[in-house]
Amino acid sequence: MDCNIGRNEEANKAARNAISNPNSLKLILMSPVDIIRNVNNYCIKLWDPDWRQFTENKLREIKLSVEPWPKLHHSNRKEEIIMNRLRIGTRESLMVSGYLMEKTEPPTCRFFNSLITVKHIIHCQILMEARKECEIPDNLYEVIGSHADTGKIISFFKKIEMFNLI
């Protein structure tokens, strides 16, 4: 933008020369948000290959990469908490705090004599009919993994009267 002011024209010419000079140092400025996003992406790319190779991890069963979980569509805070509890408690009992605090035995399935875990509930043959009615697959990754349908999961746990245990 030239306004025919002598010093201004000189400043503009010096600026154009500096920009076109191949030896000029060019600074690319980023906002703090961009910096954080780039660092996070870098860390994810660095960590992901290790995550994919390590299979002896209960979370790995339902989370195939270290990418953040996608935002749940049409969910409220309570539903997000429920999904996180289900994902974290894949092999732990749903009633972990209860029996640990009371120092009692962990709850077991009366039909198969195995610990009641999220994984057991998703695979339990006794609950197959309820899973079908709520359109819940018997694949743990499909149920609580990246593309989980929160509404169906909540209705399933209500149907089997375990919603208040999550």
Wavefront OBJ file of the C-alpha trace (Angstrom):
o trace
v 0.000 0.000 0.000
v 1.812 3.100 -1.241
v 0.684 6.581 -0.263
v 3.420 8.478 -2.132
v 5.201 9.211 1.114
v 8.989 9.108 0.594
v 9.955 7.152 3.706
v 7.003 4.816 3.277
v 8.074 3.940 -0.280
v 11.583 3.173 0.969
v 10.204 0.952 3.716
v 7.978 -0.923 1.231
v 10.906 -1.442 -1.149
v 13.088 -2.771 1.705
v 10.292 -5.121 2.783
v 9.833 -6.468 -0.771
v 13.594 -7.024 -1.090
v 13.714 -8.863 2.235
v 10.849 -11.147 1.279
v 12.304 -11.995 -2.119
v 15.832 -12.547 -0.772
v 16.514 -16.324 -0.576
v 18.739 -15.786 2.474
v 15.961 -14.147 4.476
v 14.782 -15.932 7.572
v 11.060 -16.630 7.317
v 9.142 -17.074 10.521
v 5.949 -19.026 10.456
v 3.854 -18.004 13.400
v 1.245 -20.329 14.856
v -1.366 -19.786 17.472
v -1.113 -21.740 20.731
v -4.081 -23.849 19.595
v -2.245 -24.789 16.382
v 0.922 -25.610 18.320
v -0.967 -27.895 20.720
v -2.796 -29.575 17.827
v 0.500 -30.171 15.970
v 2.228 -31.553 19.068
v -0.734 -33.866 19.739
v -0.730 -35.105 16.134
v 3.021 -35.665 16.287
v 2.699 -37.670 19.516
v -0.141 -39.761 18.101
v 1.905 -40.592 14.976
v 4.894 -41.465 17.145
v 2.944 -43.654 19.577
v 0.459 -45.355 17.225
v 2.826 -47.951 15.663
v 3.802 -49.188 19.143
v 0.142 -49.308 20.192
v -0.815 -51.395 17.173
v 1.925 -53.963 17.887
v 1.131 -54.352 21.577
v -1.851 -56.684 21.902
v -1.576 -57.606 25.595
v -3.675 -54.650 26.684
v -7.342 -54.833 27.596
v -8.084 -51.458 26.005
v -6.378 -52.543 22.752
v -9.250 -54.983 22.258
v -11.682 -52.132 21.675
v -9.364 -49.307 20.616
v -7.383 -50.073 17.497
v -5.339 -46.856 17.459
v -4.319 -44.070 19.811
v -6.474 -41.571 17.964
v -8.898 -39.895 20.373
v -12.337 -41.457 20.668
v -14.755 -39.749 18.288
v -17.280 -37.438 19.879
v -20.518 -39.240 20.649
v -23.331 -37.865 18.544
v -26.498 -36.823 20.339
v -25.161 -37.811 23.737
v -25.210 -36.003 27.006
v -22.599 -35.946 29.759
v -24.133 -38.940 31.571
v -23.981 -41.058 28.408
v -20.343 -40.078 27.850
v -19.530 -41.125 31.421
v -21.307 -44.452 30.901
v -19.389 -45.145 27.693
v -16.080 -44.291 29.361
v -16.869 -46.561 32.304
v -17.775 -49.403 29.969
v -14.587 -48.891 27.958
v -12.368 -48.705 31.022
v -14.090 -51.642 32.708
v -13.852 -54.057 29.790
v -12.463 -56.823 31.980
v -13.077 -55.440 35.430
v -16.330 -56.033 37.171
v -19.037 -53.448 36.742
v -19.352 -53.431 40.502
v -15.643 -52.973 41.211
v -16.015 -50.252 43.791
v -18.862 -52.044 45.535
v -17.232 -55.378 46.251
v -13.783 -53.852 46.806
v -15.137 -51.354 49.321
v -17.210 -54.009 51.087
v -14.339 -56.551 50.906
v -16.603 -59.230 49.473
v -16.174 -61.623 46.591
v -16.539 -60.200 43.068
v -19.882 -60.944 41.445
v -20.006 -63.968 39.159
v -22.422 -65.162 36.506
v -24.621 -67.788 38.136
v -24.882 -69.708 34.862
v -21.221 -69.803 33.806
v -19.449 -69.153 37.132
v -17.261 -66.433 35.589
v -16.681 -62.851 36.688
v -19.342 -60.418 35.569
v -17.455 -58.040 33.338
v -18.465 -55.902 30.385
v -16.848 -58.485 28.129
v -18.792 -61.324 29.767
v -22.085 -59.434 29.471
v -21.500 -58.792 25.763
v -20.702 -62.477 25.127
v -22.978 -64.205 27.663
v -25.311 -66.654 25.943
v -28.018 -66.093 28.566
v -28.272 -62.440 27.474
v -28.319 -63.208 23.757
v -32.052 -62.527 23.374
v -31.801 -59.137 25.114
v -28.812 -58.236 22.914
v -30.790 -59.131 19.794
v -33.795 -57.081 20.913
v -31.560 -54.051 21.478
v -29.594 -54.728 18.275
v -26.333 -55.170 20.179
v -23.676 -57.222 18.354
v -21.667 -59.817 20.278
v -18.385 -58.228 19.176
v -16.866 -56.126 21.956
v -15.209 -53.685 19.533
v -18.504 -53.031 17.735
v -20.393 -52.550 20.991
v -18.140 -50.110 22.844
v -15.445 -49.255 20.295
v -15.131 -46.183 18.114
v -18.548 -46.321 16.459
v -20.630 -47.378 19.439
v -24.346 -46.604 19.473
v -24.810 -45.181 22.961
v -28.610 -45.285 22.855
v -28.698 -49.014 22.085
v -26.101 -49.790 24.735
v -27.986 -47.862 27.404
v -31.286 -49.523 26.508
v -29.567 -52.937 26.641
v -28.133 -52.351 30.121
v -31.524 -51.077 31.304
v -33.216 -54.145 29.840
v -30.894 -56.525 31.691
v -31.312 -54.407 34.844
v -27.633 -53.496 35.119
v -27.811 -49.842 34.134
v -27.427 -48.606 37.704
v -24.232 -50.684 38.080
v -22.300 -48.893 35.365
l 1 2 3 4 5 6 7 8 9 10 11 12 13 14 15 16 17 18 19 20 21 22 23 24 25 26 27 28 29 30 31 32 33 34 35 36 37 38 39 40 41 42 43 44 45 46 47 48 49 50 51 52 53 54 55 56 57 58 59 60 61 62 63 64 65 66 67 68 69 70 71 72 73 74 75 76 77 78 79 80 81 82 83 84 85 86 87 88 89 90 91 92 93 94 95 96 97 98 99 100 101 102 103 104 105 106 107 108 109 110 111 112 113 114 115 116 117 118 119 120 121 122 123 124 125 126 127 128 129 130 131 132 133 134 135 136 137 138 139 140 141 142 143 144 145 146 147 148 149 150 151 152 153 154 155 156 157 158 159 160 161 162 163 164 165 166
